[in-house]
């Protein structure tokens, strides 16, 4: 399997890789419009809402895992078939694109994040929609061992929260029913995985950041809705700590229940 994070040199050495633009915004902007205005040459646009998530619900959260058929049909239509090598990017340090990379790696497919994303690309961008030849991506169930239930997230010994510190502490909550965090969870905002240029820190630096975690198999990662939590999971793997588990419903599911909520540090 390819590394979870790859750079431009790696991309240039693997011209057969499929580029996937996974820009997604919470402020009303359109990722599809941003892609049409300018994207890495040949990159297809992968919609968070249409391909990488099922419709929201209080019971499952704001971005539930997509049904395997929904995911497979979406990728097939974009020309991403079984066995393809996918390199995904966004303009947010990989915060959004990590979702696609995590889902594909969970299924055993070759996928990596482009380190630095759109901002790392120093050549001309391409506008419009690239020509796509449909492929066949086979629908497969999500591996249970890669996922954590709400009960496991609530009682786990190593639960990490990828949201910004002010949301973890309960100082603000712009999206979900309650402010705060799962009791016992550790605050590890995804921004800490990146350096000032919004590239991933070195594996050694990431191991220091994740001090106390010797094996990611013990980790349950969550965020607001199960998207940016994938960034921490990619960072753990990039650090050489192995693979953790995703709590898909994340805070948007947890905070819609009557389970206890913690605030502060």
Secondary structure, 3 states (H helix, E strand, C coil): CCCCEECHHHHHHCCCCEEEECCCCCCCCCHHHHHHHCECCCCEECCCCCCCCCCCECCCECCCCCCHHHHHHHHHHCCCCCCCCEEEECCCCCCCHHHHHHHHHHCCCCEEEECCHHHHCCCCCECCCCCCCCCCCCCCCCCHHHECCHHHHHHCCCEEECCCHHHHCCCCCCCCCCCCECCCCEECCHHHHECCCCCECCHHHHHHHCCCCCCHHHCEEECCCCCCHHHHHHHHHHCCCCCCEECCCHHHHHCCCCCCCECCC
